[in-house]
Amino acid sequence: MIMSIRRGAVALAAVALLGLPLVAQADNKHVNEAVQHAKGAVDHGKQGHADAVAQHAEEALKHAQAAGVKNPHLDEGIKELKEAVTHGKAGHADVATKHAEAAVMHLSEVK
């Protein structure tokens, strides 16, 4: 009886430990998507496509906000993405690109 309780406890502990990275991985998926879209914003910005910067930055912003991670780099990345959207919509591809680049830098630091 004691052996089965120990086996159950060990099994429960293993599931708990193995389950934690899955939760973190799910959060990181949004961060990874945010980084990819922010990089897309940078690429389009370098081509002078302000409207595309805004579109990619908006998509990146959605993912960054959905990440559910408490991290100062995520917070800064979100601020930069908001600026990229604002400037992209205003037709300022160069300024929007700088903000998107800063967002990539910060979001890439989110663990």
C-alpha positions in Angstrom: 0.0 0.0 0.0 2.8 2.4 0.9 4.6 1.6 -2.3 1.5 2.4 -4.4 1.2 5.8 -2.6 4.8 6.6 -3.3 4.5 5.6 -7.0 1.4 7.8 -7.2 3.2 10.7 -5.6 6.2 10.2 -7.9 3.9 10.0 -11.0 2.1 13.2 -9.9 5.3 15.0 -9.3 6.6 14.0 -12.8 3.4 15.2 -14.4 3.6 18.5 -12.6 7.2 19.0 -13.6 6.7 18.0 -17.2 3.6 20.1 -17.4 5.3 23.4 -16.4 7.3 23.7 -19.6 4.2 23.2 -21.6 2.5 26.2 -20.0 5.7 28.3 -20.5 5.9 27.1 -24.1 2.3 28.1 -24.8 3.1 31.7 -23.6 6.3 31.8 -25.6 4.4 30.8 -28.7 2.7 34.2 -28.6 6.0 36.0 -27.9 7.6 34.1 -30.9 4.7 35.1 -33.1 5.1 38.7 -31.9 8.8 38.7 -32.8 8.1 37.3 -36.2 5.4 39.9 -37.0 7.6 42.7 -35.6 10.4 41.5 -37.9 8.0 41.6 -40.8 7.2 45.2 -39.9 10.9 46.0 -40.0 11.3 44.4 -43.4 8.4 46.3 -44.9 9.5 49.5 -43.2 12.9 49.3 -44.8 11.1 49.2 -48.1 9.1 52.3 -47.2 5.8 50.5 -46.8 4.3 52.4 -43.8 0.9 50.8 -44.1 2.4 47.3 -44.0 4.5 48.3 -40.9 1.3 49.2 -39.1 -0.4 46.0 -40.1 2.4 43.7 -39.0 3.0 45.8 -35.8 -0.7 45.5 -35.0 -0.6 41.7 -35.4 2.6 41.6 -33.3 0.9 43.7 -30.7 -2.0 41.2 -30.4 0.4 38.3 -29.8 2.5 40.3 -27.4 -0.6 41.2 -25.3 -1.8 37.6 -25.4 1.5 36.3 -24.1 0.5 36.6 -20.5 4.1 36.9 -19.3 5.1 39.4 -16.7 8.3 40.8 -18.1 9.7 44.4 -18.4 11.0 43.6 -21.9 7.5 42.5 -23.0 6.1 45.8 -21.6 8.7 47.8 -23.5 8.0 45.8 -26.6 4.3 46.5 -26.4 5.0 50.3 -26.0 7.3 50.2 -29.1 4.7 48.3 -31.1 2.1 50.8 -30.3 4.4 53.6 -31.5 5.1 51.6 -34.7 1.4 51.3 -35.4 0.8 55.0 -34.8 3.6 56.1 -37.0 2.9 53.5 -39.6 -0.7 54.7 -39.9 0.6 58.3 -40.2 2.8 57.3 -43.1 6.1 57.7 -41.3 7.7 54.5 -42.4 11.2 55.5 -41.1 10.0 56.3 -37.6 7.7 53.3 -37.5 10.6 51.0 -38.5 12.8 52.3 -35.7 10.0 51.5 -33.2 9.5 48.1 -34.7 13.2 47.4 -34.5 13.2 48.4 -30.8 10.2 46.1 -30.3 12.1 43.2 -31.9 15.0 43.8 -29.6 12.8 43.9 -26.4 10.6 41.0 -27.4 13.6 38.8 -28.2 14.7 39.2 -24.6 11.4 37.9 -23.1 12.1 34.5 -21.5 
